[in-house]
Amino acid sequence: MTQGSPPPAPDTPQPPLTPLPLGTLLRRIHHEWTTRQRIFDLPSARIWKRDTGPDAVDLSFEFLGRPCATPVGPAAGPHSQMTQNIVLAWLGGSRLFELKTVQVLDDLDIARPCIDMQTIGYNIEWSQELTVEQSLEEYAKAWMIIHMLQRWQPLREHLGDDPGPFVFDMSVGYDLAGIQSDKVAGFIRSMKDASAEIDRLRADIPEEFSEFRDLDIPATISDTITLSTFHGCPPDEIEAITKHLIADHDIHTIVKLNPTLLGLEGVSSIVHDTLGYDYVELKPSAFDDDLPFDRAITLITELNEFAKGHGHRFGIKLTNTLVVNNHKSWMPDDTMYVSGPPLHVVATAVLDKLLGGLPAGTLDVPGSDGDVPSSGTGVMVSFSAGVTKANLADTIAMGVNPATVCSDLLKPGGYGRLAPMLKALSTAVTESGVTSLASFRAARLADAQAAGHATTAAAHLTHVTGDGVSDYHLAGNEKLPRAVDHDLEMWGCVACNFCVTVCPNDAFFKVPTPDALADEVSGRQQYLVLAELCNECGNCMTFCPENGDPAQIKPRLFLDAERFEGAAGQRFLIDPDSGVLAAAGGGDGHSGRVDQVLRADEGLPVR
């Protein structure tokens, strides 16, 4: 499949991303589990179960002093915006959730498509697509559902008796004025004490989960923040925001840093000369305006001392995405942001450079002397850049906590890729002859130093830039997604299931073809899309082997009449119990089929 220009925008604007109510989500969970042993289309086999036996590997760590059962979770982005996203990631084994960045401007018109994972990964999406009020509700709903599912008896066999502690980490941006606004300040306060929001939502808990209506759910959803700033945000502004969050909001804070810390020549040397991505067009202006390395050294040191002086922890995140010129015709903006394999190498190089530039013991990462600062004194390092099953163990070995994921979850398998990641990490720890992450890092550091490297970060950087490592070089990332020479149709397809798994919002679902339609439509499975959960990111179109956009061609279902009327193209208004209520835009002749397919195997996922 060769991507060309994105499809033209419809005459009528598409409806905005529309969250599903708590009651609808819980009924869907109950219905899918009791009829199909799935939750939001994630099969039971992909639910991560914590090993608590006497010889179990302990994957836990502390996130700014908060206990967390695994060092993996979704990065602030498409997988941490809506309730079902977060619940899916938790089921897969995530225990650290970097929630999508919230800012004062919450009515943005984001261009579409906004994600391009055809090869290494690009995006143009940079902020929440919901209002701040909606974001608070989504995070509260996810918080409540996870606390319920931890105790829900039908999942006990798959989750174990103790799924382990988890942490929600807020992300806010992008300037001091916006963060000081009543809207964002109110969001932060409500996340620290969400008792009113939780009590309001309790009334929506359906009969299927009535045993949890009075469950004691912690009121503090989050008391940590990862600060996201615009590329080019002045150092003094970063300092002022961080001090404001720590002193005025009394909150632990992480600052997300940019790959531009390596300088234009440093990034170009890695991306162009070492990895071979000659076509990636760096933007010199992004380097001119960004935080310079020397100022970053003083800023990290000073902010850590400031945080300690206020009884708080401070951390840094490596790294933000890399700003480049849009050399493709797929996404409409002039600028796009690189993620995936090349960013992994660049971010590793940033960590290696910081370890060499900061005073020994500043970062909460094993240094050349093998020592890690005592708890509460070192700067925690969070890492998010091209993390995959193949490199998770090497990434964690560098001493980072946590390693958050985005690009890899946008590949086929989606949230189901998390549990295998954790299994691979456990295997690596076991093969090192230890049973904890701390001991694993010590063992890997010893191996690195025996090989002549000062730190595990230096050893990993040498590995990922090696000539024989194709996972990060252009040669290992040129293959396009599978393609067949056939136009996608509303009914029947190759049934690869990609549209279901690559959708970050879980907008797609599949049901068996009913016997009554076996002679009318092809395929054992039929695929439909909950249009109100679809933000037209384009990821399903990238990975669909056939020609066409599944988000527009497959039956598009709406639950809200107003959204249905405001949409364009073929669409169906449905009632969770009674079926199709109306059809429009070319969908009229398909109402009967949609009605039958929705009832096949009791598969309707919105009851």
Secondary structure, 3 states (H helix, E strand, C coil): CCCCCCCCCCCCCCCCCCCCCHHHHHHHHHHHHHHHCEECCEEHHHCCCCCCCCCCCECCEEECCEEECCCEEECCCHHHCCHHHHHHHHHHCCCEEECCCECCCCCCCCCCCCEECCCCCEECCCCCCCCHHHHHHHHHHHHHHHHHHCCCHHHHHHHCCCCCCCEEEEEECCCHHHHHCHHHHHHHHHHHCCHHHHHHHHCCCCHHHHHHCCCCCCCCCCCEEEECCCCCCCHHHHHHHHHHHHHHCCCEEEEEECHHHHHHHHHHHHHHHHCCCCCCCECHHHHHHCCCHHHHHHHHHHHHHHHHHCCCCEEEEECCCEEEECCCCCCCCCEEEECCHHHHHHHHHHHHHHHHHCCCCCECCCCCCCCCCCCCCCEEEEECCCCCCCCHHHHHHCCCCCEEECHHHHCCCHHHHHHHHHHHHHHHHHHCCCCEHHHHHHHHHHHHHHCCCCCHHHHHHHHHCCCCCCCCCHHHCCCCCCCCCCECCCCCCCCCCHHHHHCCCCCEEEEECCHHHCCCCCCCEEEEEEHHHCCCCCHHHHHCCCECCHHHHCCEEECCHHHHHHCCCCEEEEECCCEEEEEECCCHHHHHHHHHHHHHHHCCCCC
